[in-house]
Amino acid sequence: MAHRLLPEWHPQDAVQLTWPGPDSDWAPLLERIEGTLEAMVVAIARYQAVLIAVPDAATRSHLAHRFACLGVDPDRLRLMVAPADDTWARDHGPIAVTRDGEPVLLDYVFTGWGGKYEAARDNTLTRRLAEAGAFACPVSSSDLVLEGGAIETDGEGTLLTTEACLLNPNRNPGLDRAALEARLKEELGVTRVLWLSSGHLEGDDTDSHVDTLVRFCDPATLAYVRCDDPSDPHYPALKALEDELRTLRRPDGEAYRLIPLPWPQACHDPVDGHRLPATYANFLIINGAVLVPAYGDSADTRALLAVAEAFPDRDIIPIDCLSVIRQHGSLHCLTMQLPRGSLADAPGPTSTRRAP
């Protein structure tokens, strides 16, 4: 059975989000993070549907009314009650492949980044959404611990990841590099794995997810974080990452086109002062647009221009993510794209479906 790991630019039905509840770690920032998520939904719904897992029926009703007031087309909104532990849909959401050309959603084990946080509800979220009728395609479970933010693909058989995350003994301690590669090739349909040994952001809980550092923009192009401040403690590791990327080769032997992303000024938590993992690599590709995190920084404009260079045919939309990094993630971490053919009752030009 031929299968293929889909790149983020593959046509999408929807983007999946997980809405925070008042009992989550977002409680002190709930109003602010809800404002960020609202801005994301409004932007995404211009192009495609949004599936939102919400903590309870009251939140579902509130959001249906709120988004109606914000002008969101109800045909592009799916609100489903499915309580979760946190908001990071990139890591507890499904990973999409095609099998014989048809979409399949893979439900991997999520352990809160190696047991750092409670994740029992997150780990069952995909299955509960499937049982509630959210998806139009099969959902297949795996016993492998794997988060969506840990992998990038060109859609043509190459998988890019970091040693610090996938080889960390807090994920799959019974698998060495060779065994893990074999599982990834078998389940995702990739033919080769490129391992990065360098790169890390202070404040990152994920053990160096690749989506905070390097992103595929098309099969030949990588956008990556570059630190241009030798006095910054990140400089040695990110310079080593840049050097490493220059040695990578495409399957045809050619070097990748590399697009550096600017380095924002250091962001620190206002409560205890620890550094927060602000990164422009955490952008989201959707149908016709790219959403880019912004931090109220002088480098924001340069980041938007760099992403526009990588995606000249898409709209570039900044999203204020200062609140998001307070919980050590950013825009891409909050989302998981669902490919064409995967969303139940996907909206079309004559759809009359309404939010529940």
C-alpha positions in Angstrom: 0.0 0.0 0.0 1.7 3.2 -1.2 1.5 6.0 1.3 2.9 9.5 1.6 3.5 12.1 4.4 1.8 15.2 3.2 3.6 18.6 3.2 1.9 21.5 4.9 1.2 23.2 1.5 -0.9 20.3 0.4 -4.6 21.5 -0.2 -6.4 21.6 3.1 -10.0 21.2 4.3 -9.4 22.9 7.6 -7.1 23.9 10.4 -7.6 22.3 13.8 -7.4 24.3 17.0 -7.9 23.4 20.7 -9.6 26.1 22.8 -8.3 26.6 26.3 -10.5 26.3 29.4 -10.4 28.3 32.6 -8.8 25.3 34.4 -5.8 25.2 32.0 -2.4 26.8 32.4 -3.7 29.7 30.3 -6.0 30.8 33.2 -3.9 33.9 34.1 -3.8 34.9 30.4 -7.1 33.5 29.2 -8.6 36.7 27.8 -5.3 37.5 25.9 -4.9 34.0 24.4 -8.5 33.9 23.4 -8.0 37.2 21.6 -5.0 35.7 19.7 -7.0 32.6 18.8 -9.9 34.7 17.6 -7.5 36.6 15.3 -6.3 33.3 13.9 -9.8 31.9 13.3 -10.9 35.1 11.5 -7.8 35.0 9.3 -8.0 31.3 8.5 -11.7 31.3 7.8 -11.1 33.6 4.9 -9.5 30.7 3.1 -10.9 27.5 4.6 -12.7 25.9 7.5 -11.6 25.8 11.2 -12.3 22.8 13.5 -12.1 23.8 17.1 -12.2 21.4 20.0 -13.8 23.2 22.9 -14.0 22.3 26.6 -17.8 22.4 27.1 -21.1 23.2 25.6 -21.2 26.7 27.1 -17.9 27.6 25.3 -19.3 26.2 22.1 -22.3 28.4 22.3 -20.2 31.4 23.3 -17.8 31.0 20.4 -20.5 30.4 17.8 -22.0 33.8 18.8 -18.7 35.5 19.1 -17.5 34.4 15.7 -20.8 35.4 14.1 -20.3 38.9 15.6 -16.8 38.9 14.1 -18.2 38.1 10.6 -16.9 34.5 10.4 -18.8 32.5 7.8 -20.6 29.8 9.9 -20.1 27.3 7.0 -16.4 27.5 7.8 -16.7 26.9 11.6 -16.8 23.5 13.3 -17.1 23.6 17.1 -17.0 20.2 18.9 -17.0 19.5 22.6 -13.8 17.6 23.5 -12.0 18.7 26.7 -8.2 18.8 26.5 -5.3 19.5 28.8 -3.8 22.3 26.7 -3.9 24.1 23.4 -1.0 22.6 21.4 -2.9 21.0 18.5 0.3 20.6 16.5 1.5 18.0 18.9 -1.7 16.2 20.1 -3.5 16.5 16.7 -3.3 13.9 13.9 -0.6 13.6 11.3 -1.9 13.2 7.8 -0.7 10.8 5.1 -2.3 9.4 2.0 -2.6 5.7 1.4 -3.2 4.9 -2.3 -4.1 8.5 -2.8 -6.7 8.7 0.0 -6.2 10.7 3.2 -5.6 8.9 6.5 -5.1 10.6 9.9 -2.4 9.0 12.1 -3.0 9.2 15.9 0.3 9.0 17.7 0.9 8.9 21.4 1.4 12.3 23.0 3.0 12.3 26.5 3.3 16.0 27.2 6.8 16.2 25.6 8.3 13.3 27.4 6.2 13.4 30.6 6.8 17.1 31.4 3.1 17.9 31.6 -0.3 16.2 32.1 -1.5 15.0 28.7 -4.0 12.2 29.2 -6.9 14.1 27.7 -4.7 15.5 24.9 -3.6 12.0 24.0 -7.2 10.8 23.4 -8.5 14.0 21.7 -8.1 12.8 18.1 -9.9 9.6 18.8 -12.7 11.5 20.6 -13.1 13.9 17.7 -13.2 10.9 15.3 -15.9 9.2 17.4 -17.9 12.5 17.3 -17.9 12.5 13.5 -15.3 15.2 12.9 -13.5 13.4 10.2 -14.4 12.0 6.8 -11.4 9.7 6.5 -10.0 6.8 8.6 -8.0 7.5 11.8 -5.3 5.0 12.5 -3.6 4.7 15.9 0.1 4.1 16.5 2.0 3.2 19.7 4.9 5.5 18.7 5.4 8.7 20.7 5.5 11.4 18.0 4.5 15.1 17.9 3.7 17.0 14.7 6.1 19.8 15.6 8.9 17.4 15.7 8.9 16.6 11.9 8.9 18.5 8.6 8.6 17.0 5.2 9.0 18.0 1.5 6.1 15.8 0.5 8.5 13.9 -1.7 9.9 11.3 0.7 12.2 13.5 2.9 11.6 13.9 6.6 13.6 16.5 8.6 13.9 16.3 12.3 16.2 16.9 15.3 18.3 14.4 17.2 17.6 16.3 20.4 13.8 15.5 20.2 13.3 12.2 18.4 16.3 10.5 19.9 15.6 11.8 23.4 15.1 8.8 25.8 11.9 10.5 27.2 10.1 9.6 23.9 10.7 6.1 22.6 13.5 4.7 24.8 13.3 1.2 23.3 14.2 2.5 19.8 17.6 3.5 18.6 18.1 5.7 15.5 17.9 2.8 13.0 14.8 1.3 14.6 13.1 4.7 14.8 14.0 5.5 11.1 12.5 2.2 10.1 9.2 2.9 11.9 9.0 6.4 10.4 9.6 5.1 6.9 7.0 2.3 7.4 4.3 4.5 8.9 4.8 7.8 7.2 6.0 6.6 3.8 9.2 8.6 3.8 12.3 7.3 2.1 15.0 9.2 4.0 15.4 11.1 7.3 17.7 14.1 7.7 18.8 14.5 11.3 19.8 17.9 12.6 22.2 17.8 15.6 22.3 21.6 16.3 19.8 24.3 17.3 17.8 25.1 20.5 15.8 27.9 21.9 15.8 28.9 25.5 12.4 28.4 27.1 11.5 25.6 24.7 9.8 22.6 26.4 9.7 20.4 23.4 13.4 19.3 23.3 14.0 21.3 20.1 11.1 20.7 17.8 12.2 21.3 14.2 9.2 23.7 13.6 10.8 26.2 15.9 14.1 26.1 13.9 13.7 25.1 10.2 10.8 24.8 7.9 10.2 23.4 4.4 8.6 26.0 2.2 8.6 23.8 -0.9 10.6 20.7 -1.8 13.7 22.8 -2.6 13.5 25.6 0.0 14.2 25.7 3.7 13.5 28.8 5.9 15.5 28.8 9.1 16.2 30.8 12.2 19.5 32.7 12.1 21.0 34.5 15.1 23.1 37.5 14.0 24.1 38.6 17.5 27.4 37.0 18.6 26.8 38.1 22.2 23.5 36.2 22.3 23.8 32.8 24.1 21.9 31.2 21.1 24.6 32.3 18.6 26.9 29.2 18.7 24.1 26.6 18.3 22.2 28.5 15.6 25.4 29.2 13.7 26.2 25.5 13.8 22.6 24.8 12.6 23.1 27.2 9.7 26.4 25.4 8.8 24.7 22.1 9.0 21.9 23.2 6.7 24.4 24.2 4.1 25.7 20.6 3.9 22.2 19.1 3.4 21.4 17.9 -0.1 18.1 17.3 -1.9 17.5 13.8 -3.3 18.9 14.9 -6.6 22.1 16.0 -5.0 21.5 19.7 -5.2 21.8 22.0 -2.2 18.7 23.5 -0.7 17.8 27.1 -1.2 18.1 28.6 2.3 16.1 31.6 3.4 17.3 33.0 6.8 14.6 34.4 9.2 15.6 37.3 11.4 16.4 37.1 15.1 14.0 39.0 17.4 15.1 40.9 20.5 15.1 38.7 23.6 11.6 38.3 25.1 11.4 37.6 28.8 8.5 36.4 31.0 7.3 39.5 32.9 6.7 37.5 36.1 10.0 35.6 36.7 12.2 37.0 33.8 13.1 33.7 32.1 13.7 33.9 28.4 10.8 33.0 26.0 11.2 31.0 22.8 10.3 33.7 20.2 10.8 32.4 16.7 9.6 33.4 13.3 10.0 29.8 12.0 6.7 28.9 13.7 4.6 30.1 10.8 1.5 28.3 9.4 0.9 27.5 5.8 -2.8 27.4 4.7 -4.7 27.5 1.4 -3.6 30.8 -0.2 -1.8 32.3 2.8 0.9 32.0 5.4 0.2 33.2 9.0 3.4 34.5 10.6 4.0 35.1 14.3 4.8 38.7 15.3 6.2 39.9 18.6 6.0 43.7 18.5 9.6 43.6 17.5 11.6 45.7 14.9 12.4 42.4 13.2 8.7 41.6 12.5 8.7 43.4 9.2 11.9 41.7 8.0 10.4 38.3 9.0 7.3 39.0 6.9 9.4 39.9 3.9 11.5 36.8 4.3 8.4 34.6 4.4 7.0 36.4 1.5 10.2 35.6 -0.4 9.5 31.9 0.2 5.8 32.1 -0.6 5.4 34.7 -3.4 2.0 33.5 -4.4 0.4 33.5 -1.0 -0.9 36.3 1.3 1.3 36.9 4.3 -0.7 37.6 7.5 1.0 38.6 10.8 -0.5 37.3 14.1 0.5 38.9 17.4 2.0 36.0 19.4 3.4 37.8 22.4 0.8 36.0 24.6 1.4 32.7 23.0 5.1 32.5 23.9 4.3 33.1 27.5 3.4 29.4 27.5 6.5 28.5 25.5 5.0 27.9 22.1 3.9 30.0 19.1 1.5 30.1 16.2 2.3 26.9 14.4 2.3 25.0 17.7 -1.4 26.0 18.2 -2.5 24.5 14.9 -2.8 21.3 12.9 -3.8 21.3 9.2 -6.3 18.7 8.0 -5.8 17.8 4.3 -8.4 17.9 1.5 -10.9 15.0 2.0 -10.4 14.6 5.7 -13.0 16.9 7.3 -16.6 15.6 7.6 -19.1 17.7 5.7 -16.3 19.9 4.3 -17.6 23.3 3.2 -18.2 23.8 -0.5 -19.6 26.5 -2.7 -23.2 25.5 -1.9 -22.7 24.2 1.7 -25.5 25.1 4.1 -24.0 23.6 7.2 -24.1 25.7 10.4 -22.1 25.6 13.5 -23.7 23.4 16.2 
